[in-house]
Amino acid sequence: MSWGYWWRRLVGYLLFDLLLLACATAILIHGYNDQLPSGSFWGPLLLAPADGVSVTASMPNRANLADLRYVVTVPPSAARSFPLGADLLDLWPLAVVVGTVEALGLLGFFDEQRRVRRALAPLNDLALRAEELGRAGSLGGSQIQTLEQAIDRASVDEPRVSTGDQDLASIEVALNGLLRRMHEAKLQQMRFVNDASHELRTPIAVVQGYVNMLDRWGKSDPEVLDESIHALKQESAHMQELVEQLLFLARGDSGRNDLNLVRANLASLAREVWEESRMIDAEHEYSREFGDAACADASFEAVVDVAMVKQCLRILVQNARKYSPAGSCISLDVDVAGADAPGAGAPSADATGAGHVAHGDGVLLRVRDEGIGMTQASATHVFDRFYRAENVRDSRQHGSGLGLSIAKWIVERHGGSIGLVSREGVGSCFTMYLPRQG
């Protein structure tokens, strides 16, 4: 993949943006012309002026697009002026959506380029070694031809090289390992793009719907204007959260999320999250099952990235807050990890579980709620990316299905583990284990 390929993609995006701008301008001008006396304009979109009709554009302040006016004079009436520039600026949510999608596309292409280069590096080394072996006479011409034929037979669906020659066995192993890793990376990238496209499609459709409603009725109906602005803000915030979560996971998959490890008291971190949760959410009751003494106890200390551990706790608390009724209790707890620690065993017969919480020399943190809970089928996939349980999909709570995946990545990046015990209609308890030495 050359830089010319990327420039062609960029030029394609710019041409698409110009076409989109031209279409939006044509639609607005059509709406203006439709308000003028019948017969003033003709053509499929009423864009061609009739004889005697004068069409001009004025822009007193050339540095401000909002001053752009579309002026039409239909004799014997006086000239009518329309705010073309201001109406174009009102379409900024559509521009944000298009720009976000195009930026994600470009970032994805560059990430794919780096991934392919890293994946091909061993193959380049192997090719050089094969060339050296060929010059040295270690492999016969027939063996090299056999290897070339085996590589040609390998397909995208079955990326495997097999020659049946014992002298080529080590090369087969190296090639098959490389092809397998490349195939897995390709499948992972395809799943990521498909999932991201699916999740972005809904908010983009909502934004487009409200933009069209604004264009038709929002100029004269204050209620429609207020409703549309509120919905656009809500969907923009949802898309921003989704994009940030996608970028976090993408950086994690590529190894670019570095940990800033320091020794910290995890009970103190849990208390901070408990305090801020009480402050921002008055609809639920928050309790902590540990005292202030634990915040000064060295047995609750571990080497962690403080910001990421707090982010993980916030994700679990936010998840409990979303799916718990108002007035219910959400509790936070910390404990020293051990084989006899509470929650170390399997879930009870009437509860479901997911994940395995290993216990060693470390600290346990728990977030427990009295919410809707989940079934065994849902609990099995609760940490999968973009997964949302059926009883969650039926609720009115918005979510991307990425929060618990991020929490799992953070915990495992610290060398720990995270698990869940839940019962539908009763509540859920998330437990994460962090080793004392990160």
C-alpha positions in Angstrom: 0.0 0.0 0.0 1.6 3.3 -1.2 1.1 6.9 -0.1 -0.7 7.5 -3.4 -3.4 5.1 -2.2 -4.0 7.2 0.9 -4.0 10.5 -1.1 -6.6 9.0 -3.4 -8.7 8.2 -0.4 -8.3 11.7 1.0 -9.2 13.3 -2.4 -12.2 11.1 -2.7 -13.4 12.2 0.7 -12.9 15.9 -0.2 -14.8 15.4 -3.5 -17.6 13.7 -1.6 -17.8 16.6 0.9 -18.0 19.1 -2.0 -20.8 17.0 -3.6 -22.6 16.9 -0.3 -22.3 20.7 0.1 -23.6 21.2 -3.4 -26.6 19.0 -2.8 -27.4 20.8 0.5 -27.1 24.2 -1.3 -29.4 23.0 -4.1 -32.0 21.7 -1.6 -32.0 25.0 0.3 -32.3 27.1 -2.9 -35.1 24.8 -4.1 -36.9 25.6 -0.8 -36.4 29.3 -1.3 -37.6 29.3 -4.9 -40.7 27.3 -3.8 -41.7 30.3 -1.7 -41.7 32.7 -4.6 -44.6 33.3 -7.0 -45.5 30.4 -9.2 -43.7 30.5 -12.6 -40.7 32.4 -11.3 -38.5 29.3 -11.7 -38.8 26.1 -13.8 -37.1 22.8 -14.1 -37.2 19.6 -12.0 -35.8 21.4 -8.9 -37.0 24.9 -9.7 -33.5 26.1 -10.1 -33.7 27.7 -13.5 -35.1 31.3 -13.4 -37.8 32.5 -15.8 -37.3 35.4 -18.1 -37.0 38.7 -16.2 -36.1 37.0 -12.9 -32.8 38.2 -11.5 -30.8 35.9 -9.1 -27.8 37.2 -7.3 -25.7 36.4 -4.2 -24.5 39.0 -1.6 -22.0 38.7 1.1 -21.2 42.0 2.8 -18.6 40.4 5.2 -16.6 38.0 3.2 -15.0 36.6 6.3 -18.3 35.4 7.7 -20.3 32.7 5.9 -23.4 33.6 7.9 -23.6 36.9 5.9 -24.1 35.0 2.6 -27.5 35.9 1.2 -29.5 34.5 -1.8 -31.3 37.4 -3.5 -34.1 37.0 -6.0 -35.9 39.8 -7.9 -39.2 39.0 -9.5 -40.7 42.0 -11.3 -42.6 44.0 -10.4 -42.1 42.9 -6.7 -39.1 44.1 -4.6 -36.1 41.9 -4.2 -36.3 39.0 -1.6 -33.3 38.0 0.4 -32.8 34.5 1.9 -30.2 33.6 4.6 -28.3 30.9 2.6 -25.1 31.1 4.7 -26.9 30.9 8.0 -29.0 27.9 6.9 -25.8 26.1 5.7 -24.2 26.7 9.1 -27.3 25.2 10.8 -26.3 21.9 9.1 -23.2 21.6 11.3 -24.3 18.3 13.0 -24.3 16.6 9.6 -20.8 18.0 9.0 -19.7 16.6 12.4 -21.1 13.2 11.6 -19.5 13.0 8.1 -16.1 14.3 9.4 -16.1 11.8 12.3 -16.9 8.9 9.9 -14.2 10.0 7.5 -11.6 10.5 10.2 -12.3 7.1 11.6 -11.9 5.7 8.1 -8.5 7.4 7.6 -7.3 6.3 11.1 -8.4 2.7 10.3 -6.5 2.7 7.0 -3.3 3.9 8.7 -3.7 1.4 11.5 -4.2 -1.4 9.0 -1.1 -0.3 7.1 1.0 -0.5 10.3 -0.5 -3.9 11.1 0.3 -5.3 7.7 3.8 -4.0 7.8 4.4 -5.6 11.2 2.8 -8.8 10.1 4.9 -9.0 6.9 8.2 -8.2 8.6 8.8 -11.9 9.5 7.9 -13.0 6.0 10.4 -10.5 4.6 13.1 -11.9 6.9 12.1 -15.4 5.9 12.3 -14.5 2.2 15.9 -13.2 2.7 16.9 -16.3 4.6 15.4 -18.5 1.9 17.3 -16.5 -0.8 20.5 -17.1 1.2 19.8 -20.8 1.5 19.1 -21.0 -2.2 22.4 -19.3 -3.0 24.3 -21.6 -0.6 22.8 -24.7 -2.2 21.1 -26.0 1.0 17.8 -26.4 -0.8 17.5 -28.0 -4.2 15.7 -26.4 -7.1 12.9 -28.9 -6.8 12.4 -28.2 -3.1 12.2 -24.4 -3.7 9.7 -25.1 -6.5 7.6 -27.3 -4.2 7.6 -24.6 -1.6 6.5 -22.0 -4.1 3.7 -24.2 -5.3 2.5 -24.8 -1.7 2.4 -21.1 -1.1 0.4 -20.5 -4.3 -2.1 -23.1 -3.1 -2.7 -21.3 0.2 -6.0 -19.3 0.1 -7.6 -16.6 2.2 -10.1 -19.1 3.6 -7.4 -21.7 4.3 -4.1 -19.9 5.0 -1.9 -23.0 5.3 1.2 -24.2 3.6 1.9 -28.0 3.3 4.6 -29.6 1.1 5.1 -33.0 2.6 8.8 -32.6 2.5 10.6 -33.2 5.8 13.4 -30.9 4.8 11.0 -28.0 4.5 9.1 -28.7 7.8 10.7 -25.9 9.8 9.9 -23.4 7.0 6.3 -24.7 6.8 5.9 -24.1 10.6 7.2 -20.6 10.3 5.0 -19.8 7.3 1.9 -21.3 8.8 2.4 -19.4 12.1 2.8 -16.1 10.1 -0.3 -16.8 7.9 -2.4 -17.7 11.0 -1.5 -14.5 12.8 -2.2 -12.5 9.6 -5.6 -14.2 9.2 -6.5 -13.6 12.8 -5.5 -9.9 12.6 -7.6 -9.6 9.4 -10.7 -11.2 11.0 -10.3 -9.0 14.1 -10.0 -5.9 12.0 -13.1 -6.9 10.0 -15.1 -7.5 13.1 -14.0 -4.2 14.6 -15.0 -2.2 11.4 -18.3 -4.1 11.1 -19.2 -3.5 14.8 -18.2 0.2 14.7 -20.2 0.8 11.5 -23.3 -0.9 13.0 -23.1 1.1 16.2 -22.5 4.4 14.4 -25.4 3.8 11.9 -28.2 4.4 14.5 -27.0 7.8 15.9 -26.2 9.0 12.4 -29.7 8.1 11.2 -31.2 9.9 14.2 -29.1 13.0 13.5 -30.1 13.0 9.8 -33.7 12.7 10.7 -33.7 15.6 13.0 -31.7 17.7 10.5 -34.4 17.0 7.9 -37.1 17.9 10.4 -35.2 21.2 11.2 -35.0 22.0 7.6 -38.7 21.5 7.0 -40.4 22.9 10.2 -37.7 24.1 12.6 -37.4 27.6 11.1 -41.0 28.5 12.1 -41.8 26.1 15.0 -40.0 26.8 18.3 -41.0 23.4 19.8 -39.6 21.5 16.9 -36.4 23.6 17.1 -36.0 22.9 20.8 -36.7 19.2 20.4 -34.3 18.8 17.6 -31.5 20.7 19.3 -31.9 18.5 22.4 -31.9 15.3 20.4 -28.8 16.4 18.4 -26.9 17.2 21.5 -27.8 13.8 23.1 -26.9 11.8 20.0 -23.6 13.9 19.5 -22.6 13.1 23.1 -23.5 9.4 22.5 -21.3 9.3 19.4 -18.5 11.1 21.1 -18.5 8.5 23.9 -18.7 5.6 21.4 -15.7 7.1 19.4 -13.6 7.5 22.5 -14.3 4.0 23.6 -13.5 2.6 20.1 -10.2 4.6 20.0 -9.3 3.3 23.6 -9.8 -0.3 22.5 -8.0 0.3 19.2 -5.0 1.7 21.0 -5.1 -1.2 23.5 -5.2 -3.8 20.7 -2.2 -2.1 19.0 -0.2 -1.9 22.3 -0.3 1.9 22.5 -2.1 2.2 25.9 0.8 2.4 28.3 0.3 2.1 32.0 1.6 4.7 34.5 2.3 2.3 37.4 2.5 3.7 40.9 1.8 2.2 44.4 -1.6 3.2 45.5 -4.2 2.2 48.1 -7.1 0.6 46.3 -9.5 1.2 49.2 -8.8 4.9 48.9 -9.5 4.8 45.2 -12.8 3.0 45.8 -13.7 5.6 48.4 -13.1 8.5 45.9 -15.4 6.8 43.3 -18.0 6.2 46.0 -17.9 9.9 47.1 -18.1 11.2 43.5 -21.0 8.8 42.7 -23.0 10.0 45.7 -22.4 13.6 44.5 -23.5 13.2 40.9 -26.4 10.7 41.4 -29.1 11.4 43.9 -31.5 8.8 42.7 -29.6 5.8 44.2 -28.2 5.0 47.6 -24.5 4.4 47.7 -22.8 2.4 50.4 -19.3 1.2 51.1 -18.6 -2.0 53.0 -15.2 -0.9 54.3 -14.1 1.7 56.8 -11.7 4.6 56.6 -9.1 2.5 58.3 -8.8 0.4 55.1 -7.7 3.6 53.2 -4.5 3.7 55.4 -3.9 -0.1 55.5 -0.9 -1.2 53.5 -2.6 -4.6 52.8 -4.9 -2.9 50.3 -2.0 -1.3 48.4 -1.0 -2.4 44.9 1.1 -1.2 42.0 -1.5 0.1 39.5 -2.3 2.8 37.0 -4.5 5.0 39.2 -6.4 6.7 36.4 -7.2 3.4 34.7 -8.3 1.6 37.8 -10.6 4.5 38.7 -12.0 4.4 35.1 -12.7 0.7 35.6 -14.5 1.3 38.9 -16.5 4.2 37.3 -17.6 1.9 34.4 -18.8 -0.8 36.9 -20.7 1.8 39.0 -22.2 3.5 35.9 -23.3 0.1 34.7 -25.0 -0.6 38.0 -26.6 2.9 38.0 -28.0 2.4 34.5 -29.8 -0.8 35.2 -30.9 -0.4 38.9 -34.2 1.2 39.9 -34.3 4.5 41.6 -33.9 4.2 45.4 -32.0 1.0 45.2 -28.5 0.5 46.8 -25.2 0.3 45.0 -22.3 -0.9 47.2 -18.5 -0.8 46.9 -16.3 -3.2 48.8 -12.6 -4.1 49.0 -10.9 -7.2 50.4 -7.6 -8.9 50.6 -7.4 -11.6 48.0 -7.2 -15.2 49.2 -8.7 -18.6 48.6 -11.2 -18.1 51.4 -12.1 -14.5 50.3 -15.8 -13.8 49.9 -17.0 -14.5 46.4 -14.0 -16.7 45.7 -16.2 -19.8 45.1 -18.7 -20.6 42.4 -22.0 -18.8 42.2 -25.0 -20.2 44.1 -27.4 -22.6 42.4 -29.9 -19.8 41.7 -27.4 -17.3 40.3 -25.4 -17.1 37.1 -21.7 -16.4 36.7 -19.2 -15.3 34.1 -15.4 -14.9 34.1 -12.9 -16.4 36.5 -11.5 -14.3 39.4 -8.1 -15.7 40.2 -6.9 -15.2 43.8 -3.3 -14.6 44.7 -1.3 -11.9 46.5 -3.5 -9.0 45.6 -6.7 -7.0 46.3 -10.3 -7.6 45.4 -12.7 -4.8 44.5 -16.5 -5.4 44.2 -19.4 -3.4 42.9 -22.8 -4.8 43.8 -26.2 -3.6 42.7 -29.9 -4.4 43.2 -30.8 -4.0 39.5 -32.3 -6.1 36.8 -29.6 -8.8 36.8 -29.1 -11.1 33.8 -29.5 -14.7 32.6 -26.7 -17.2 32.2 -26.8 -16.8 28.4 -26.3 -13.0 28.8 -23.7 -13.4 31.6 -21.6 -15.6 29.3 -21.1 -12.8 26.8 -21.2 -9.8 29.1 -17.5 -8.9 28.5 -17.8 -9.3 24.7 -17.5 -6.1 22.7 -20.8 -4.5 21.6 -22.8 -7.1 23.5 -25.9 -6.0 25.3 -28.2 -8.4 27.2 -31.8 -8.8 25.9 -33.4 -7.3 29.0 -31.0 -4.3 28.6 -31.9 -3.9 24.9 -35.6 -3.7 25.9 -34.9 -0.9 28.4 -34.6 2.8 27.5 -31.0 3.1 28.7 -28.4 4.0 26.0 -25.2 2.1 25.9 -22.5 1.0 23.4 -21.8 -2.4 24.9 -18.1 -1.4 25.2 -17.8 -0.3 28.8 -17.4 -3.8 30.3 -15.0 -4.8 27.5 -12.8 -1.8 28.5 -13.0 -2.7 32.2 -11.9 -6.3 31.3 -9.0 -4.9 29.2 -7.8 -2.7 32.1 -7.9 -5.4 34.7 -6.2 -8.0 32.5 -3.5 -5.4 31.4 -2.7 -5.2 35.1 -2.3 -9.0 35.2 -5.6 -9.4 37.1 -9.0 -10.9 36.3 -12.7 -9.9 36.5 -15.8 -11.9 37.1 -19.6 -11.6 37.6 -22.2 -13.2 39.7 -25.8 -12.2 38.8 -29.4 -13.3 39.2 -32.1 -11.9 37.0 -34.5 -9.7 38.9 -32.2 -9.5 42.0 -29.0 -7.8 40.9 -25.3 -8.3 39.9 -22.0 -8.3 41.6 -18.8 -7.6 39.7 -15.5 -8.6 41.3 -12.1 -7.7 40.0 -8.8 -9.0 41.3 -5.6 -6.9 41.0 -2.2 -8.4 41.9 -0.2 -6.5 44.5 2.7 -6.1 42.1 1.5 -4.9 38.7 
